Amino acid sequence: MYSIKVTEEIEIKHFLNLDYPSPENKLHSHNWTIIVNCTVDRLNNNDKIIDEYTIRKLIKKYDKVILNDYLNNPTPEEFMKQLLKIIPYCMIITIIDKTNFINTEYYLTANE
């Protein structure tokens, strides 16, 4: 098995549709570190797992956007599910939220 881990920083804005009162129900921003792990059994025709710039481009698409334009309720969990769908060979997604000096980490592992 071959694996690649790509880390990218993005800034997003969003508001959530929570069924309880929360400051997150109003538009606000986050600074997220996105870590993507991709795994393959065999290398591609270029002797690579996947082009890392392809992964970076797919993540950077969401930099400085309002995530509600892409997802109905853009929680970190829903965003990870979206990335898992669009990034080839992706097995694990991690989001580290470094907003307001508080680190929160979210993980999603693909079902094989």
RAGI-V253409 format. One record per backbone hydrogen bond with DSSP energy under -1.0 kcal/mol. CO is the residue of the C=O (numbers start at 0). NH is the residue of the N-H. E is the energy in kcal/mol with one decimal. If there is no record, write none. Layout:
CO | NH | E
CO | NH | E
This chain:
1 | 39 | -2.4
3 | 37 | -2.5
5 | 35 | -2.8
7 | 33 | -3.5
9 | 31 | -2.7
10 | 63 | -3.5
11 | 29 | -2.6
12 | 66 | -2.9
13 | 27 | -2.0
21 | 24 | -1.7
22 | 25 | -1.5
23 | 15 | -3.0
27 | 13 | -2.4
29 | 11 | -2.1
30 | 97 | -2.8
31 | 9 | -2.8
32 | 95 | -2.6
33 | 7 | -2.5
34 | 93 | -2.5
35 | 5 | -2.6
36 | 90 | -3.4
36 | 91 | -1.6
37 | 3 | -2.3
39 | 1 | -2.9
43 | 46 | -2.1
47 | 43 | -3.3
50 | 53 | -1.0
50 | 54 | -1.2
51 | 55 | -2.5
52 | 56 | -2.3
53 | 57 | -1.9
54 | 58 | -1.9
55 | 59 | -3.2
56 | 60 | -1.2
58 | 61 | -2.1
59 | 62 | -1.9
61 | 64 | -1.0
64 | 12 | -2.3
65 | 68 | -2.4
66 | 69 | -2.2
66 | 70 | -2.2
72 | 74 | -2.7
74 | 78 | -2.4
75 | 79 | -2.4
76 | 80 | -1.8
77 | 81 | -1.9
78 | 82 | -2.4
79 | 83 | -2.4
80 | 84 | -1.4
81 | 85 | -1.4
82 | 86 | -2.2
86 | 89 | -1.5
88 | 38 | -2.2
90 | 109 | -3.3
91 | 36 | -2.7
92 | 107 | -2.1
93 | 34 | -2.9
94 | 105 | -2.6
95 | 32 | -2.5
96 | 103 | -1.6
98 | 101 | -1.7
103 | 96 | -3.2
105 | 94 | -2.2
107 | 92 | -2.7
